[in-house]
Amino acid sequence: MDDFDNEDPNPTEPEDRGPWYHAAVERVRPAGSALQFYGILSVFLAVVMLGLSIAAPDTLIRGGYDWQVEAKKGGPVGEPPMPPYEEYRKSMQMWYIISSAVQLACSGLIFLGGSKMKQLQGYGTAIAGSIMSIIPCTNSCCCVGLPIGIWAIMVLLNADVKLAFSRNLPKPQENY
């Protein structure tokens, strides 16, 4: 018997799973795959940014510095001048390294959340990965993560999906 007092067509299934469980699995799979794909893309971009920040910071910083110097030439008279380029480059390089490292860690959590979501294990991790994909500064492509994260959260908040997560808990180990 399942939760709806119907005969179980698959007697090899555990007693607490039925057609509703397989429907929940099918509901979770596309959103979890999207989170995984987005997490991989975001990890790749964070690694590229981190590598550029360490190996070739001038490619990231020089153009912005020159643009700001030009913009300040026509600005108000009392505005402080730009710091020397070397000082500016060191501070911006450190900022890029720190932000890329944070994005790398959060992107890894997004991927892990998608993986756990597809396996119906770690409901909290799946929710955390979905939320991380929504928050703009925690991943490398903020615009793409917003709809994916909202979709994943909507799927995870479904009652059947919550029940499937709770019924998919590992069995406790017996002590001998």
Secondary structure, 3 states (H helix, E strand, C coil): CCCCCCCCCCCCCCCCCCHHHHHHHHHHHHHHHHHHHHHHHHHHHHHHHHHHHHHCHHHHHHHHHHHHHHHHHCCCCCCCCCCCHHHHHHHHHHHHHHHHHHHHHHHHHHHHHHHHHHHCCCHHHHHHHHHHHHCHHHCCCHHHHHHHHHHHHHHHCCHHHHHHHHHCCCCCCCCC
